[in-house]
């Protein structure tokens, strides 16, 4: 294996991540294109998808970018925190609504096992 072979081996998975990012976001984030380290693209794409509340896409990305320090469970935790925060803002005083949110959070984590 020469330097060219090693570079091609490194670039294939990285190109696949860029392709998936483009599929999920419609573009590759500009700040990721200048980085030689795959970790920034991983975190940047997860943050963008999570901000848009596209949780399933964020989990799909985290699975694909696991080598780029992405964690599927961190996405699920962020989704659960978002659900609880929304409920606290809107309907936390209603016991039935609170129970429904906790049931949904439980199902999220059970599904991720």
C-alpha positions as CSV (number, residue, x, y, z in Angstrom):
1,X,0.0,0.0,0.0
2,X,1.5,3.3,-1.1
3,X,0.4,6.8,0.0
4,X,-2.1,7.0,-2.9
5,X,-3.8,3.8,-1.8
6,X,-4.0,4.9,1.8
7,X,-5.5,8.3,0.7
8,X,-8.1,6.5,-1.5
9,X,-9.0,4.3,1.5
10,X,-9.4,7.3,3.7
11,X,-11.5,9.3,1.1
12,X,-14.1,6.6,0.3
13,X,-15.9,6.7,3.7
14,X,-15.5,10.4,3.9
15,X,-17.1,10.9,0.4
16,X,-19.9,8.6,1.5
17,X,-20.5,10.8,4.5
18,X,-20.6,13.9,2.3
19,X,-23.0,12.2,0.0
20,X,-25.3,11.2,2.9
21,X,-25.1,14.7,4.4
22,X,-26.1,16.1,1.0
23,X,-29.1,13.7,0.8
24,X,-30.3,14.5,4.3
25,X,-29.7,18.3,4.3
26,X,-29.8,19.1,0.6
27,X,-26.2,20.3,0.8
28,X,-23.0,19.7,2.6
29,X,-22.4,22.3,5.3
30,X,-19.7,24.7,4.1
31,X,-17.8,24.6,7.3
32,X,-17.3,20.8,6.9
33,X,-15.8,21.1,3.4
34,X,-12.6,22.8,4.7
35,X,-11.9,20.3,7.4
36,X,-9.5,17.3,7.1
37,X,-11.0,15.7,10.2
38,X,-14.3,13.8,9.8
39,X,-15.5,14.6,13.3
40,X,-16.6,18.2,12.6
41,X,-18.9,17.0,9.8
42,X,-20.4,14.5,12.1
43,X,-21.3,16.9,14.9
44,X,-22.3,19.7,12.5
45,X,-24.8,17.5,10.6
46,X,-26.3,16.1,13.8
47,X,-26.7,19.6,15.2
48,X,-28.4,20.8,12.0
49,X,-30.8,17.8,11.8
50,X,-31.5,18.0,15.5
51,X,-32.2,21.8,15.3
52,X,-34.7,21.0,12.6
53,X,-36.2,18.2,14.8
54,X,-35.4,15.6,12.1
55,X,-34.6,13.0,14.8
56,X,-34.8,9.9,12.6
57,X,-32.5,11.5,10.0
58,X,-30.1,12.5,12.8
59,X,-30.1,8.9,14.1
60,X,-29.5,7.6,10.5
61,X,-26.6,10.0,10.2
62,X,-25.1,9.0,13.6
63,X,-25.2,5.4,12.6
64,X,-23.4,6.1,9.3
65,X,-20.9,8.5,10.9
66,X,-20.1,6.4,14.0
67,X,-16.4,6.5,13.1
68,X,-16.7,10.3,13.1
69,X,-17.5,10.2,16.9
70,X,-21.3,10.3,16.4
71,X,-23.5,8.7,18.9
72,X,-27.1,7.5,18.1
73,X,-28.0,7.5,21.8
74,X,-27.0,11.2,22.1
75,X,-29.5,11.9,19.4
76,X,-32.2,10.0,21.3
77,X,-31.3,11.9,24.5
78,X,-31.6,15.2,22.7
79,X,-35.0,14.2,21.3
80,X,-36.2,13.2,24.8
81,X,-34.9,16.4,26.3
82,X,-36.7,18.4,23.5
83,X,-40.0,16.5,24.2
84,X,-39.8,17.1,27.9
85,X,-38.9,20.8,27.4
86,X,-41.9,21.3,25.0
87,X,-44.2,19.6,27.4
88,X,-43.0,21.7,30.3
89,X,-43.7,24.8,28.3
90,X,-47.2,23.8,27.2
91,X,-48.9,21.1,29.3
92,X,-46.7,20.0,32.2
93,X,-49.4,20.7,34.8
94,X,-51.7,18.1,33.1
95,X,-50.8,14.7,34.6
96,X,-52.2,12.8,31.5
97,X,-50.0,14.8,29.1
98,X,-47.0,14.4,31.3
99,X,-47.5,10.7,31.5
100,X,-47.9,10.5,27.7
101,X,-44.6,12.4,27.2
102,X,-42.8,10.0,29.6
103,X,-44.3,7.0,27.8
104,X,-43.1,8.4,24.5
105,X,-39.6,9.0,25.9
106,X,-39.5,5.5,27.3
107,X,-40.5,4.1,23.8
108,X,-37.7,6.1,22.2
109,X,-35.1,4.5,24.4
110,X,-36.6,1.0,24.1
111,X,-36.5,1.3,20.4
112,X,-32.8,2.2,20.4
113,X,-31.8,-0.9,22.3
